[in-house]
Amino acid sequence: MGILSFIGFTLLVAIYAWWKTRSTDEKSADGYYLGGRSLGAITIAGSLLLTNLSAEQIVGLNGQAFTEGILVMAWETLAAIAMIITAVWLLPKYMKVGITTIPEFIEKRFDENTKAILSVLFLIAFSIVLLPTILYSGSLAFSTMFDLPSLLGLSKSASISLCVWSIGLIGVVYAIFGGLKAVAVSDLINAIGLLIGGLLIPYFGLKLIGDGNMMNGINTLWTENQDKFNVTGGVTSSIPVGTIFTGMMIAQMYYWGTNQSILQRVFGAKSLKEGQKGMMLAAFVKFLIPIIVVLPGIIAWNVFNGELDSADQAYPELVRKVLPPALLGFFAAVLFGAVLSSFNSLLNSSATLFGFDLYKKFFKPDANELQTVKAGKLFGLIVALISMSIAPFIANAPEGLFSYIQQALGSLSVPILAVVIIGILTKTVPAIGAKIVLIAGVLMYLISLLILGPYFTNEALAEASINGITDTSQLAVIKAEAYPHFLHIMGILFVINVAIMLVVGALKPKKDIYTPVTTEVIDTTPWKYALITGGIITALVVSTYLIF
C-alpha cells in the first residue's frame, strides 16, 4: 500500500508539472533559467521552502534535535530574519538591475574575472558539499522508512548507494530537461504536501507518547524532557548561545541573501513586488518550520529512549514507527519531491552559472542563447555524476550531517558575503580587493578548520591527559574551549575580510565608478507593506526565544 501511494503521488506531481510548463520556451535563457520571469508570490514561496527544506534539513536538524533539543531551531527561526533583510534591502538592489545570477551582479560591480572566481566557488560548493549531502540524506531516509536493506536483501551501504543513483538520475531528467519553471511548479505541490505530511509526524508521535491523546503527549514530552526545551546552548553544544550573534547570522545572510540556488527562484518573479511577497511568505512559514524539523527529533528521543545507532536515523525511524502504511507512502513521495527539489534547484543553478558566467567567457564568447543553454545542461549532467559518486561517503561525517554541511560551507559563505555586502555599500573598493578576499578568505577558513583547530584541540587534550583528567564531560568542555567554535571563526573572518577590502579600497580606489542601470524587463516597484510585514515576523521570532 505504501509503495503504491508513493508511486501514485510522484506520478501526479510529474504530470502536473509537465502540463503547467508545456508552453514555456525552454530554448531561451529567460525561459530555461528564470521560468520566463513569470513566477508569482505563492509559487516563489513554495519553491523557496522546498529548495531549502529537503531531506538533509529534515533528517539532519531532527538528528541534532534528538541529541541537543530545541536549541537547534535557531537555524530555522533566524533564517526568517535573514529572509526579511534580503527581501527589504538586497532584493530591490538585485532586481532593479535585472540580473540572472549573483556573479552577474559581481561582474557589474567589480569585473568579469571576479565573477568567474565567484562562479567557480559556487560550483564547488554545489558539487562537493550540497548535492552529495542532499542525495545521501534522502537515500538514508528512504532506505530506513521502507527498510530497503531487508526488502532487497542488501547491506545498508549498498541500499543507500542504490537510492543515491536512482534519485540522482530522476533529478537529472527534471532539472536538466525541464528548466526552472518545471522545478518551481512541482515545488509548489510538494511544498503543500510536505507541510501536511510534516505536521502529521509530530501529531502521530505525540499521540503515541500520550497513549492516543495528543495533549497528554505534549504534557509527557514537556515534563519528561525538560533539558530538551532550552534554547541557550552551552559551550559543548553545536550552537553555543553567543554564536547566534556572530557566525550564525553570517551563514543565514549568505544562504538567503547571496546563494544562487535560492535567489534564482526570486529572480524569476514577474515583478519586484511579487518577489518580496514570496520571500516574506516563505519567511513566515520558516518561522513555523521547527514543528517539522525540530520537534520530531525530541519526540524520537522520548520514543526510542535516546537509543539509536545514529542520531540521523531519528526522523526516518520515527516516521516508520508512527505513520500508517498508506500515509507512509504519501509522505515518502513528498519527501522524495523535496529531495528532488533541492537537487534540481542546485543542478539548474549550476547549469545557469556555467552557461552564463563561464562558458561564454572562457569557451565560446560568441555562443548564442541556445548553445549556452545546451552547454549548461551538459555541465549540469557532469555535476550530477560527480555528486552521485561522492554522496555515499557522506555517511563517514563525524559530527552529524547538518553540522558537516554548515562547517563545509563556512569556507565559501564568509568571503562571498563580504564581497557582496562591500560591493553594495561602497563604490571605490576595486576588483583586486574582491579577488584577494575570495581566494584568501577560503584559505584562511580552511587553515583554521583543518590545521589550527585540530592542533589546539589535540594540545589541550594532551595536557588534560597529563593532568589525569578522564571524565568525559570535562574532556568535552576542554575540547570545546581549546579553539573558538566554527561559527565564531566565521564571524571573526568576516570582519577580517571586510577590513581587507576596505584597506585595499583606501590604498587603491576604483576609478571607474559603477552606476546601476534600472531594468525595464520587469516592474521594480517595491511592495509598500514589506517593512511592516518584516517587522511583525521579526517580533514573532524574538518572542519565541523569550518564551523558551
C-alpha positions in Angstrom: 0.0 0.0 0.0 2.8 2.4 0.9 4.7 1.7 -2.3 1.5 2.3 -4.4 0.7 5.6 -2.8 4.3 6.7 -3.2 4.3 5.9 -7.0 0.8 7.4 -7.5 1.6 10.8 -5.8 5.0 11.1 -7.6 3.5 10.5 -11.0 0.7 13.0 -10.2 3.3 15.7 -9.5 5.3 14.9 -12.6 2.3 15.1 -14.9 1.1 18.3 -13.4 4.5 19.9 -13.8 4.6 18.9 -17.4 1.1 20.3 -18.1 1.8 23.7 -16.5 5.2 24.1 -18.3 4.4 22.8 -21.7 4.1 26.3 -23.2 7.2 27.8 -21.7 10.0 28.4 -24.2 12.9 26.4 -22.6 15.2 27.2 -25.5 15.6 30.8 -24.4 17.8 31.7 -21.4 15.0 33.5 -19.6 12.6 30.6 -20.2 15.0 27.9 -19.1 16.8 29.7 -16.2 14.1 32.0 -14.9 10.8 30.4 -15.9 10.2 33.3 -18.3 10.2 35.7 -15.4 6.6 34.7 -14.8 6.5 33.4 -11.2 4.0 34.7 -8.7 4.5 35.1 -4.9 2.9 31.8 -3.8 4.9 29.8 -6.4 8.1 31.6 -5.3 7.4 30.9 -1.6 6.7 27.2 -2.2 9.8 26.9 -4.3 12.0 28.7 -1.8 10.8 26.4 1.0 11.2 23.2 -0.9 14.6 24.3 -2.2 15.7 24.8 1.4 13.6 22.2 3.2 14.9 19.0 1.8 15.9 15.7 3.4 19.3 17.0 4.6 17.4 19.7 6.5 14.7 17.5 7.9 16.9 14.5 8.7 19.9 16.5 9.8 18.2 19.0 12.0 15.9 16.4 13.6 19.1 14.4 14.2 20.6 17.3 16.1 17.4 17.9 18.0 17.4 14.2 19.0 20.7 14.8 20.9 20.5 18.5 21.7 16.9 19.6 21.8 15.1 22.7 20.8 18.2 25.0 20.7 18.9 23.9 17.1 15.7 25.7 16.0 18.0 28.8 15.7 18.9 27.6 12.2 15.2 27.9 11.2 13.9 30.9 13.2 16.9 33.1 12.5 16.6 32.3 8.8 13.3 34.2 8.8 15.1 37.4 9.8 17.8 36.9 7.1 15.0 36.4 4.6 13.3 39.7 5.7 16.6 41.6 5.4 17.1 40.1 1.9 13.5 41.0 0.8 13.7 44.6 2.1 17.3 45.6 1.4 19.1 43.2 -1.0 16.3 42.2 -3.4 15.5 45.7 -4.7 19.2 46.2 -5.5 19.4 42.9 -7.3 16.1 43.0 -9.3 16.3 46.7 -10.3 19.3 45.9 -12.5 17.6 42.8 -13.9 20.4 40.2 -13.1 20.1 36.5 -13.7 22.9 35.4 -11.3 24.7 36.8 -8.3 28.0 36.5 -10.1 26.5 38.7 -12.8 25.9 41.4 -10.2 29.5 41.0 -9.1 30.7 41.4 -12.7 28.8 44.7 -13.0 30.2 46.0 -9.7 33.8 44.7 -10.0 34.8 42.8 -13.2 34.3 39.6 -15.1 37.3 37.8 -13.6 35.9 38.4 -10.1 32.6 36.9 -11.4 34.4 33.9 -12.7 36.1 33.2 -9.4 32.8 33.5 -7.6 31.0 31.2 -10.0 33.7 28.6 -9.5 33.3 28.8 -5.7 29.5 28.3 -6.0 30.0 25.3 -8.3 32.5 23.7 -5.9 30.0 24.2 -3.1 27.2 22.7 -5.1 29.0 19.7 -6.5 31.1 18.7 -3.5 29.1 19.7 -0.4 25.4 20.4 -1.1 24.4 18.0 -3.8 26.1 14.9 -2.2 24.5 15.7 1.2 21.0 16.1 -0.3 21.4 12.7 -2.1 22.8 11.0 1.0 20.2 12.3 3.4 17.3 11.5 1.1 18.7 8.0 0.5 19.1 7.4 4.2 15.5 8.4 4.8 14.1 6.2 2.1 16.3 3.2 3.0 15.2 3.5 6.6 11.5 4.3 6.1 10.9 1.3 3.7 13.5 -0.9 5.4 15.1 -1.4 2.0 18.1 -3.5 3.2 15.7 -6.2 4.4 13.3 -5.8 1.5 16.0 -6.0 -1.2 18.5 -8.2 0.7 21.2 -5.6 0.5 23.6 -4.1 3.0 22.8 -0.6 4.4 25.6 1.0 2.4 24.5 -0.8 -0.8 20.9 0.2 -0.2 21.9 3.9 0.2 24.1 3.8 -2.9 21.1 2.4 -4.9 18.9 5.2 -3.7 21.5 7.8 -4.4 21.8 6.9 -8.1 18.1 6.4 -8.5 17.2 9.8 -7.1 20.1 11.4 -8.9 19.1 10.1 -12.3 15.5 11.1 -11.9 16.6 14.6 -10.7 18.8 15.0 -13.8 15.7 14.4 -16.1 13.7 17.0 -14.1 16.3 19.7 -13.8 18.3 19.5 -17.0 15.5 18.9 -19.4 12.7 20.8 -17.6 14.2 24.1 -16.6 13.3 26.3 -13.7 9.6 26.5 -14.2 9.2 22.7 -14.1 11.1 22.7 -10.8 9.2 25.6 -9.3 5.7 24.3 -10.3 6.4 20.8 -8.9 7.9 22.5 -5.8 4.6 24.2 -5.0 2.7 20.9 -4.9 5.4 19.2 -2.9 5.6 22.2 -0.5 1.9 21.8 0.4 2.4 18.0 0.7 5.5 18.4 2.8 3.8 20.8 5.2 0.8 18.5 5.6 2.9 15.3 5.9 5.5 17.1 8.1 2.8 18.1 10.6 1.4 14.5 10.6 4.7 13.2 12.1 4.6 15.2 15.4 0.8 14.7 15.5 1.0 10.9 15.4 4.2 10.9 17.5 2.6 12.9 20.3 -0.4 10.6 20.2 1.9 7.6 20.6 3.6 9.2 23.6 0.2 10.2 25.1 -1.4 6.8 24.6 -3.8 8.1 21.9 -4.2 11.7 23.3 -2.1 14.4 21.7 -2.4 16.8 24.6 -1.3 14.1 27.0 1.6 13.5 24.7 2.6 17.2 24.8 2.5 17.2 28.6 4.5 14.0 28.8 7.1 15.2 26.3 7.5 18.5 28.2 7.7 17.0 31.7 10.0 14.1 30.9 12.4 16.0 28.6 12.8 19.5 30.2 16.5 19.6 29.3 15.5 19.4 25.6 13.5 22.7 25.8 16.3 25.1 26.5 17.3 27.4 23.7 20.6 28.6 25.3 23.2 26.1 24.2 26.3 25.6 26.4 29.9 25.6 25.3 29.8 21.9 24.2 26.6 22.3 22.1 26.5 22.7 18.4 25.1 26.2 18.8 26.7 27.9 21.9 24.4 30.9 22.7 27.0 33.5 21.6 27.2 32.1 18.1 23.7 33.4 17.3 25.3 36.9 17.2 28.4 36.0 15.2 28.6 33.4 12.5 25.0 32.2 12.7 23.7 35.4 11.1 26.5 35.4 8.6 25.7 31.8 7.5 22.0 32.8 7.2 22.7 36.0 5.2 24.9 34.1 2.9 22.3 31.4 2.3 19.3 33.6 1.8 21.0 36.8 0.5 23.7 35.6 -1.9 23.1 31.9 -2.6 22.3 31.5 -6.3 20.1 28.4 -6.0 17.8 30.3 -3.6 17.7 33.7 -5.3 17.2 32.2 -8.7 13.6 31.4 -7.6 13.1 35.1 -6.8 14.8 36.4 -9.9 12.1 34.5 -11.8 9.4 36.7 -10.3 7.1 38.7 -12.6 7.8 41.8 -10.5 9.9 43.0 -7.5 6.7 43.2 -5.5 5.9 39.6 -6.2 9.4 38.6 -5.3 9.2 40.4 -2.0 5.8 39.0 -1.2 7.1 35.5 -2.0 10.1 35.8 0.3 8.0 37.3 3.1 5.5 34.5 2.9 8.3 31.9 3.0 9.9 33.7 6.0 6.6 33.4 7.9 6.3 29.7 7.2 10.0 29.3 8.0 9.3 30.7 11.5 6.8 27.8 11.9 9.0 25.1 10.4 10.7 23.9 13.7 7.4 22.0 14.3 8.5 19.8 11.3 12.3 19.9 11.6 13.0 20.0 15.3 10.0 18.8 17.4 10.0 15.2 15.8 13.7 14.8 16.9 12.7 15.4 20.5 9.7 13.1 20.2 12.0 10.4 18.7 14.3 10.9 21.8 11.4 10.1 24.0 10.0 7.2 21.9 13.3 5.4 21.4 14.7 6.3 24.9 17.7 8.0 23.2 18.9 4.7 21.8 19.6 4.7 18.0 22.6 3.6 16.0 22.9 7.2 14.7 21.1 10.4 15.6 20.5 11.0 11.8 18.2 7.9 11.9 15.9 9.6 14.4 13.5 11.1 11.9 13.1 8.2 9.4 12.8 5.7 12.2 10.0 7.8 13.8 8.2 8.2 10.5 8.3 4.4 10.0 7.0 3.8 13.5 4.1 6.3 13.7 2.7 6.6 10.2 0.1 4.1 8.8 1.3 2.3 5.6 -0.8 4.4 3.1 0.3 7.7 4.7 3.9 6.4 4.8 3.9 6.1 1.0 2.4 9.6 0.6 4.9 11.1 2.9 7.8 9.3 1.3 6.6 10.7 -2.1 6.5 14.2 -0.6 10.0 13.8 0.9 11.1 12.4 -2.5 9.8 15.6 -4.1 11.6 17.7 -1.5 14.9 15.9 -2.2 14.3 16.2 -6.0 13.5 19.9 -5.5 16.8 20.8 -3.7 18.8 18.5 -6.1 17.0 20.0 -9.2 17.4 23.6 -7.9 21.2 23.2 -7.4 21.6 21.4 -10.8 19.6 24.2 -12.5 21.7 26.8 -10.8 24.9 25.0 -11.7 23.8 25.0 -15.4 22.9 28.7 -15.1 26.3 29.6 -13.6 28.3 27.6 -16.0 26.3 28.7 -19.1 26.1 32.4 -18.3 29.3 33.1 -16.3 31.9 30.6 -17.6 31.0 29.1 -21.0 30.5 32.5 -22.8 33.7 33.9 -21.3 36.3 31.1 -21.5 34.9 28.6 -24.0 32.7 30.3 -26.7 32.3 34.1 -26.4 30.1 34.2 -29.5 27.7 31.5 -28.3 24.0 32.2 -28.9 21.3 31.5 -26.2 20.5 28.0 -27.5 24.2 27.0 -27.4 24.6 28.5 -23.9 21.6 26.6 -22.6 22.9 23.3 -24.1 26.4 23.8 -22.6 24.7 24.5 -19.2 22.7 21.3 -19.5 25.8 19.2 -20.3 27.7 20.7 -17.4 24.7 20.0 -15.1 24.9 16.4 -16.1 28.6 16.3 -15.2 28.0 17.9 -11.8 25.2 15.4 -11.1 27.5 12.4 -11.8 30.2 13.9 -9.6 27.7 14.4 -6.7 26.3 10.9 -7.1 29.8 9.4 -6.8 30.6 11.4 -3.7 27.2 11.1 -1.8 27.6 7.5 -0.3 30.8 8.6 1.5 28.9 11.3 3.5 28.0 8.5 5.9 31.5 8.9 7.4 30.9 12.5 8.6 31.9 12.5 12.3 29.7 15.2 13.8 26.4 14.5 12.0 25.0 15.5 8.7 23.8 19.0 9.4 26.9 20.1 11.2 29.1 18.8 8.3 27.1 20.9 5.8 27.4 24.1 7.9 31.2 23.7 8.6 32.0 22.9 5.0 30.0 25.8 3.6 31.7 28.2 6.0 34.8 28.3 3.7 32.7 29.9 1.0 29.9 31.8 2.8 32.2 34.2 4.7 34.2 35.6 1.7 31.2 35.6 -0.7 29.0 37.5 1.7 31.8 40.0 2.4 32.3 40.7 -1.3 28.6 41.2 -2.0 28.0 43.4 1.0 31.0 45.6 0.3 30.1 45.7 -3.3 26.7 47.1 -2.4 27.8 49.5 0.3 30.9 51.0 -1.3 31.7 52.4 -4.7 35.5 52.7 -4.6 36.7 49.2 -3.5 38.3 47.8 -6.6 38.1 44.3 -8.1 41.5 43.3 -6.8 40.2 43.7 -3.2 37.3 41.3 -4.0 39.7 38.8 -5.7 42.0 38.8 -2.7 39.2 38.1 -0.3 37.5 35.4 -2.4 40.8 33.4 -2.5 42.4 34.3 0.8 39.1 34.1 2.7 38.6 30.5 1.7 42.2 29.6 2.5 42.0 31.3 6.0 38.9 29.4 6.9 40.3 26.0 5.7 43.6 26.6 7.6 41.5 27.4 10.7 39.2 24.4 10.4 41.7 21.8 9.2 45.0 22.8 10.8 44.7 25.3 13.7 41.5 23.8 15.2 42.8 20.2 15.4 46.3 21.4 16.6 45.0 23.4 19.6 42.4 20.8 20.4 45.0 18.0 20.5 47.3 20.1 22.6 44.6 20.8 25.1 43.6 17.1 25.3 47.2 16.0 25.7 47.6 18.4 28.6 44.4 17.0 30.1 45.8 13.5 29.8 49.0 14.6 31.6 46.9 16.0 34.4 45.0 12.8 34.7 41.6 14.1 33.5 39.5 11.2 32.3 35.9 12.4 32.9 34.0 12.5 29.6 32.1 15.7 30.4 35.2 17.5 31.5 37.1 16.4 28.4 34.2 17.7 26.2 34.4 21.1 27.8 38.2 21.2 27.4 37.9 20.2 23.8 35.2 22.9 23.1 37.2 25.6 24.8 40.5 24.8 23.2 39.6 26.7 20.0 36.8 29.0 19.0 33.6 27.4 17.7 33.4 27.4 13.8 30.6 29.9 13.9 32.7 32.3 15.9 35.5 31.8 13.4 33.1 32.7 10.6 32.3 36.0 12.5 36.0 36.8 13.1 37.0 36.1 9.5 34.0 38.1 8.1 35.3 41.2 9.9 38.9 40.4 8.6 37.6 40.0 5.0 35.7 43.3 5.2 38.7 45.1 6.6 40.9 43.7 3.8 38.6 45.1 1.2 38.2 48.5 2.8 42.0 48.8 3.2 42.6 47.9 -0.5 39.9 50.4 -1.4 41.6 53.1 0.6 45.1 52.3 -0.9 44.0 51.7 -4.5 40.5 53.2 -5.0 38.4 52.2 -8.0 38.4 55.0 -10.7 35.5 54.0 -12.9 32.6 54.2 -10.5 29.8 51.6 -11.1 26.4 53.2 -11.7 23.4 50.8 -11.6 21.0 51.0 -14.6 17.4 50.1 -13.8 16.0 47.3 -15.9 12.8 47.7 -17.9 12.2 43.9 -18.2 10.0 43.8 -15.1 8.2 46.2 -12.8 10.7 47.1 -10.0 8.2 49.0 -7.7 8.7 47.7 -4.1 5.9 46.2 -2.1 4.6 49.0 0.2 3.9 46.6 3.1 7.3 44.9 3.1 8.7 46.8 6.1 5.7 46.3 8.4 5.3 42.7 7.4 9.0 42.1 8.1 8.7 43.8 11.5 5.8 41.6 12.5 7.6 38.3 11.6 10.8 39.5 13.4 8.7 40.2 16.5 7.3 36.7 16.4 10.9 35.2 16.1 12.1 37.2 19.1 9.0 36.3 21.2 9.7 32.6 20.6 13.2 33.0 22.2 11.7 34.9 25.1 9.1 32.0 25.7 11.8 29.4 25.9 
